[in-house]
Amino acid sequence: EPEDHLCEAGHYCDGGPVQKQCEAGKYQDLAGQTSCKPCEKGYYCESGQTESTTHQCEAGYYCEGSNSKASQTPCSAGTYSAAVGASTPDTCQPCKEGYACPELHTTLPTVKCSAG
Protein backbone atom coordinates (compact mmCIF):
# COMPACT_ATOMS: atom_id res chain seq x y z
CA GLU A 1 0.00 0.00 0.00
CA PRO A 2 1.49 3.42 -0.94
CA GLU A 3 2.60 5.63 1.93
CA ASP A 4 1.04 9.11 2.12
CA HIS A 5 3.56 11.92 1.81
CA LEU A 6 2.44 15.15 3.41
CA CYS A 7 4.06 18.42 2.46
CA GLU A 8 6.50 19.53 5.13
CA ALA A 9 6.10 22.69 7.19
CA GLY A 10 7.62 25.64 5.30
CA HIS A 11 6.19 24.23 2.06
CA TYR A 12 2.86 23.76 0.29
CA CYS A 13 1.46 21.22 -2.17
CA ASP A 14 -0.83 22.28 -5.00
CA GLY A 15 -1.55 18.82 -6.38
CA GLY A 16 1.63 18.57 -8.43
CA PRO A 17 4.31 15.91 -8.03
CA VAL A 18 6.58 17.93 -5.69
CA GLN A 19 6.16 20.17 -2.67
CA LYS A 20 6.98 23.84 -3.14
CA GLN A 21 8.83 26.02 -0.66
CA CYS A 22 6.94 29.01 0.74
CA GLU A 23 8.22 32.18 -0.90
CA ALA A 24 9.82 35.00 1.07
CA GLY A 25 7.16 37.05 2.88
CA LYS A 26 5.12 33.91 3.67
CA TYR A 27 5.42 30.92 6.00
CA GLN A 28 3.67 27.65 6.80
CA ASP A 29 3.80 26.15 10.28
CA LEU A 30 1.71 23.07 9.46
CA ALA A 31 2.38 20.04 7.26
CA GLY A 32 0.07 19.01 4.41
CA GLN A 33 -1.13 22.48 3.42
CA THR A 34 -2.10 23.77 -0.03
CA SER A 35 -0.88 27.36 0.49
CA CYS A 36 1.35 29.51 2.68
CA LYS A 37 0.32 32.23 5.14
CA PRO A 38 1.43 35.89 5.00
CA CYS A 39 4.12 36.84 7.50
CA GLU A 40 2.91 38.63 10.65
CA LYS A 41 3.06 42.41 11.02
CA GLY A 42 6.30 43.55 12.66
CA TYR A 43 8.22 40.57 11.24
CA TYR A 44 9.68 39.41 7.94
CA CYS A 45 9.80 35.85 6.58
CA GLU A 46 12.52 34.26 4.49
CA SER A 47 11.62 31.52 1.99
CA GLY A 48 10.75 28.14 3.49
CA GLN A 49 10.09 29.57 6.92
CA THR A 50 8.01 27.53 9.40
CA GLU A 51 7.26 30.32 11.90
CA SER A 52 5.94 33.83 11.41
CA THR A 53 7.73 35.46 14.33
CA THR A 54 11.33 34.36 13.77
CA HIS A 55 12.77 37.63 12.40
CA GLN A 56 11.68 40.99 13.84
CA CYS A 57 11.71 44.02 11.60
CA GLU A 58 14.87 46.07 12.24
CA ALA A 59 15.02 49.55 13.80
CA GLY A 60 14.60 52.26 11.16
CA TYR A 61 12.15 50.06 9.21
CA TYR A 62 8.59 48.78 9.59
CA CYS A 63 6.98 45.55 8.41
CA GLU A 64 3.27 45.81 7.58
CA GLY A 65 2.84 42.08 6.90
CA SER A 66 4.09 39.79 4.13
CA ASN A 67 7.55 41.38 4.32
CA SER A 68 10.34 39.33 2.75
CA LYS A 69 13.30 41.16 4.27
CA ALA A 70 14.08 43.46 7.21
CA SER A 71 15.03 46.38 4.96
CA GLN A 72 11.96 46.25 2.73
CA THR A 73 10.16 49.36 4.04
CA PRO A 74 12.41 52.07 5.55
CA CYS A 75 11.31 55.08 7.57
CA SER A 76 11.41 58.08 5.23
CA ALA A 77 13.99 60.86 5.34
CA GLY A 78 13.11 63.39 8.04
CA THR A 79 11.90 60.63 10.38
CA TYR A 80 13.50 58.03 12.64
CA SER A 81 12.59 54.94 14.65
CA ALA A 82 14.59 53.05 17.28
CA ALA A 83 11.78 50.48 17.61
CA VAL A 84 12.46 46.85 16.67
CA GLY A 85 9.45 44.96 15.32
CA ALA A 86 7.57 48.06 14.11
CA SER A 87 4.49 47.30 12.02
CA THR A 88 3.27 50.71 10.78
CA PRO A 89 4.79 53.90 9.34
CA ASP A 90 3.39 55.70 12.41
CA THR A 91 6.34 54.23 14.34
CA CYS A 92 8.63 56.55 12.34
CA GLN A 93 8.68 59.80 14.30
CA PRO A 94 9.60 63.27 13.03
CA CYS A 95 13.26 64.09 13.60
CA LYS A 96 13.97 65.83 16.94
CA GLU A 97 14.29 69.61 17.04
CA GLY A 98 17.88 70.70 16.47
CA TYR A 99 18.74 67.53 14.53
CA ALA A 100 18.52 66.43 10.91
CA CYS A 101 17.50 62.97 9.70
CA PRO A 102 18.62 63.11 6.05
CA GLU A 103 18.80 59.35 5.43
CA LEU A 104 16.16 56.68 4.99
CA HIS A 105 15.94 54.19 7.88
CA THR A 106 17.46 56.49 10.55
CA THR A 107 17.39 54.80 13.96
CA LEU A 108 18.46 57.79 16.10
CA PRO A 109 18.83 61.47 15.19
CA THR A 110 22.59 62.12 15.53
CA VAL A 111 23.20 64.84 12.93
CA LYS A 112 23.08 68.17 14.80
CA CYS A 113 21.97 71.19 12.87
CA SER A 114 24.48 74.01 12.71
CA ALA A 115 23.59 77.35 14.32
CA GLY A 116 21.48 79.62 12.21
Buried (B, 14 or more C-beta within 10 A) or exposed (E): EEEEEEBBBBBBBEEEEEBBBBBBBBBBEEBBBEEBBEBBBBBBBBBBBBBBEBBBBBBBBBBBBBBBBBEBBBBBBBBBBEBBBBBEBEBBBEBEEEBBBEBBBBBEBEEEEEEE
